[in-house]
Amino acid sequence: MPESPAAYVASRVQWSGFHYLPLEDADIAAMADLPAPHRDPFDWLLIATARRRSLPLMSRDAVFKQYPLEVVW
């Protein structure tokens, strides 16, 4: 990498126009409403957060397409 990982990620987030979302209690609670095609709790958190906030999820992991949300990639 041309710079430290922390600096690299921060510069790419800023360059792309993305921003970080704060993790909220409601995101964690929304995990309970998901069916369980697989058992990765971090994936569940991503899915629940995207669904609750009506956001697309960017991933090439096919498991995300088993859930009712927009998957980009």
C-alpha positions in Angstrom: 0.0 0.0 0.0 1.2 3.5 -0.7 0.4 4.6 2.9 -0.7 3.0 6.2 -3.9 1.0 6.0 -5.8 3.4 8.2 -4.7 6.4 6.0 -5.4 4.5 2.8 -8.9 3.5 3.8 -9.8 7.0 5.1 -8.5 8.7 1.9 -10.5 6.3 -0.3 -13.7 6.8 1.7 -13.3 10.6 1.4 -12.3 10.4 -2.3 -15.4 8.2 -3.2 -17.9 10.4 -1.4 -18.9 7.5 0.9 -19.4 8.1 4.6 -19.5 5.8 7.7 -22.8 4.9 9.3 -22.9 4.8 13.0 -24.0 1.4 14.4 -27.3 1.9 16.3 -29.2 -0.3 18.7 -32.0 -0.6 16.2 -29.6 -2.1 13.6 -28.7 -4.8 16.1 -32.3 -5.4 17.1 -33.3 -5.8 13.4 -31.1 -8.9 13.2 -33.8 -10.8 15.1 -36.2 -10.3 12.1 -34.0 -12.0 9.6 -34.4 -15.6 8.3 -31.3 -17.7 8.7 -29.9 -18.9 5.4 -26.5 -18.9 6.9 -25.0 -18.1 10.3 -22.5 -15.3 10.0 -23.5 -12.7 12.6 -21.5 -9.9 10.9 -23.3 -10.6 7.6 -26.6 -10.5 9.5 -25.7 -7.1 10.9 -24.8 -5.7 7.4 -28.1 -7.1 6.0 -30.2 -5.8 8.9 -28.7 -2.4 8.7 -29.1 -2.1 5.0 -32.7 -3.3 5.2 -33.6 -1.0 8.1 -32.1 2.0 6.4 -33.4 1.1 2.9 -29.8 1.1 1.5 -28.3 -1.2 -1.1 -25.6 -3.6 0.1 -22.4 -3.8 -1.9 -21.0 -7.4 -2.0 -20.2 -10.2 -4.4 -21.1 -12.8 -1.7 -24.0 -14.7 -3.2 -25.6 -15.3 0.2 -26.8 -11.7 0.4 -29.1 -12.4 -2.6 -31.1 -14.8 -0.4 -32.4 -11.8 1.6 -35.0 -9.2 0.5 -32.6 -6.3 -0.2 -30.8 -4.7 -3.1 -27.4 -6.2 -3.7 -24.9 -4.3 -5.9 -22.0 -6.1 -7.6 
